[in-house]
Amino acid sequence: MAEIIICDAVPEDAEALLAIYAPYIRETAITFEYDVPSVEEFQHRIINISEKYPYLVAEEGGKIIGYAYAAPFHTRAACAWAVESSVYIDREKRKAGLGRRLYEALEVALKKMGIISLEACIAWPHEGQEDPYLTKDSVGFHTHLGFREVGHFKDIGSKFGRWYDLIWMEKLLGEHVPNPAAIKSYNESK
């Protein structure tokens, strides 16, 4: 097994990241996105997020096998200390600890920036209903990483002719103090 390296994503990684992300769009309700974005659109996403926040990739033997990034939780200045996280793993590499490694690297970077609250928005199937497009694994994964549920919205998204809930989970990375220090950009905090 080759060593796994976690490093910053670059726009040229867009095609490899899309190869990981596209099956989640087409075959699951994990993401509520309907259409696979173009390589150019994905490059713009990487550039826009990387201007301020970490966008990380995991490579094994020179091949990208997963990625994670943080984005603003809300655009208002008062919410600068909170981010929303996303992580996607090559479906053949899941359940091997890669998601944890990416999250750990993401958390280290976010703490250096001064981020206090890490939020995760997770699609959830209806109770008692078998769902071919969505499991409950993501909530268990986030719980195992120290997240706790802070919100549950019913029937918030529709995909594949079904309605899905959204669960918000949160992990505190620091202490909420009066007048916290200004957030640094990811590039400033390296």
Sequence and secondary structure as in RCSB ss.txt:
>XXXX:A:sequence
MAEIIICDAVPEDAEALLAIYAPYIRETAITFEYDVPSVEEFQHRIINISEKYPYLVAEEGGKIIGYAYAAPFHT
RAACAWAVESSVYIDREKRKAGLGRRLYEALEVALKKMGIISLEACIAWPHEGQEDPYLTKDSVGFHTHLGFREV
GHFKDIGSKFGRWYDLIWMEKLLGEHVPNPAAIKSYNESK
>XXXX:A:secstr
   EEEEE  GGGHHHHHHHHHHHHHH SSS   S   HHHHHHHHHHHHTTS EEEEEETTEEEEEEEEEES S
SGGGTTEEEEEEEE TTSTTSSHHHHHHHHHHHHHHHHT  EEEEEEEE  TT   TT  SHHHHHHHHTT EEE
EEEEEEEEETTEEEEEEEEEEE S   SS      HHHH 
